[in-house]
Amino acid sequence: IRSSADVDSAPDQIKRQISASKCKPIEIDFENKCGTFKGSGKNPYHTTLTECTCRDFFVRKLPCKHIYRLRTELENNK
């Protein structure tokens, strides 16, 4: 995953951050900083702060809405 601060401010990434609010986690592991989200198919997506098993992340290697939602959940639980 790219580690540039500019990535989050790109227009496409802002769209993903907005859609993250509609993305509900199945489970959040606050200790290990990872989560599980309902996928579009049968299998859920497994997400960390740097990786996700969703197609969007697989193709782009940039934060997806699941990563943004996980960040939000972890920040709100401090």
C-alpha positions as CSV (number, residue, x, y, z in Angstrom):
1,I,0.0,0.0,0.0
2,R,1.3,3.5,-0.8
3,S,2.3,5.4,2.3
4,S,1.8,8.9,1.0
5,A,-0.4,11.4,2.9
6,D,-1.6,12.7,-0.4
7,V,-3.4,9.4,-1.2
8,D,-6.2,10.1,1.3
9,S,-6.9,13.5,-0.3
10,A,-7.3,12.2,-3.8
11,P,-10.9,12.6,-5.2
12,D,-11.4,8.9,-5.6
13,Q,-10.2,8.2,-2.1
14,I,-12.5,10.9,-0.7
15,K,-15.4,9.0,-2.4
16,R,-14.3,5.9,-0.6
17,Q,-14.1,7.7,2.7
18,I,-17.7,8.9,2.3
19,S,-19.0,5.4,1.3
20,A,-17.2,4.0,4.4
21,S,-19.9,5.4,6.6
22,K,-22.4,3.0,5.0
23,C,-20.1,0.1,5.4
24,K,-21.0,-1.8,8.6
25,P,-18.5,-4.1,10.2
26,I,-19.4,-7.6,11.2
27,E,-16.7,-7.7,13.8
28,I,-13.9,-5.4,14.9
29,D,-10.9,-6.8,16.8
30,F,-9.6,-3.7,18.6
31,E,-6.6,-5.4,20.1
32,N,-5.2,-6.7,16.8
33,K,-6.5,-3.7,14.8
34,C,-8.4,-5.7,12.2
35,G,-12.0,-6.3,11.2
36,T,-14.5,-8.4,9.2
37,F,-17.0,-6.8,6.8
38,K,-19.8,-8.3,4.8
39,G,-18.7,-8.9,1.3
40,S,-20.6,-8.7,-2.0
41,G,-20.4,-12.4,-2.4
42,K,-20.5,-15.3,0.1
43,N,-17.3,-14.6,1.9
44,P,-16.7,-11.7,4.2
45,Y,-13.8,-9.3,3.7
46,H,-10.9,-9.4,6.2
47,T,-9.4,-6.0,6.8
48,T,-6.4,-4.6,8.5
49,L,-5.1,-1.0,8.5
50,T,-2.9,-1.8,5.5
51,E,-4.7,-4.6,3.6
52,C,-8.2,-5.9,2.6
53,T,-9.4,-9.0,0.8
54,C,-11.9,-7.0,-1.3
55,R,-11.5,-6.6,-5.0
56,D,-11.1,-2.8,-4.8
57,F,-8.0,-3.2,-2.7
58,F,-6.7,-6.1,-4.7
59,V,-6.8,-4.2,-7.9
60,R,-5.8,-0.7,-6.7
61,K,-3.5,-1.4,-3.7
62,L,-4.9,1.7,-2.1
63,P,-7.2,2.1,0.9
64,C,-10.7,0.8,0.3
65,K,-13.9,1.8,2.1
66,H,-13.3,-1.1,4.5
67,I,-9.9,0.2,5.6
68,Y,-11.3,3.7,6.1
69,R,-14.2,2.3,8.1
70,L,-11.8,0.3,10.2
71,R,-9.7,3.4,10.9
72,T,-12.8,5.2,12.0
73,E,-13.9,2.4,14.3
74,L,-10.4,2.2,15.9
75,E,-10.1,5.9,16.4
76,N,-13.6,6.1,18.0
77,N,-12.6,3.4,20.5
78,K,-9.6,5.1,21.9
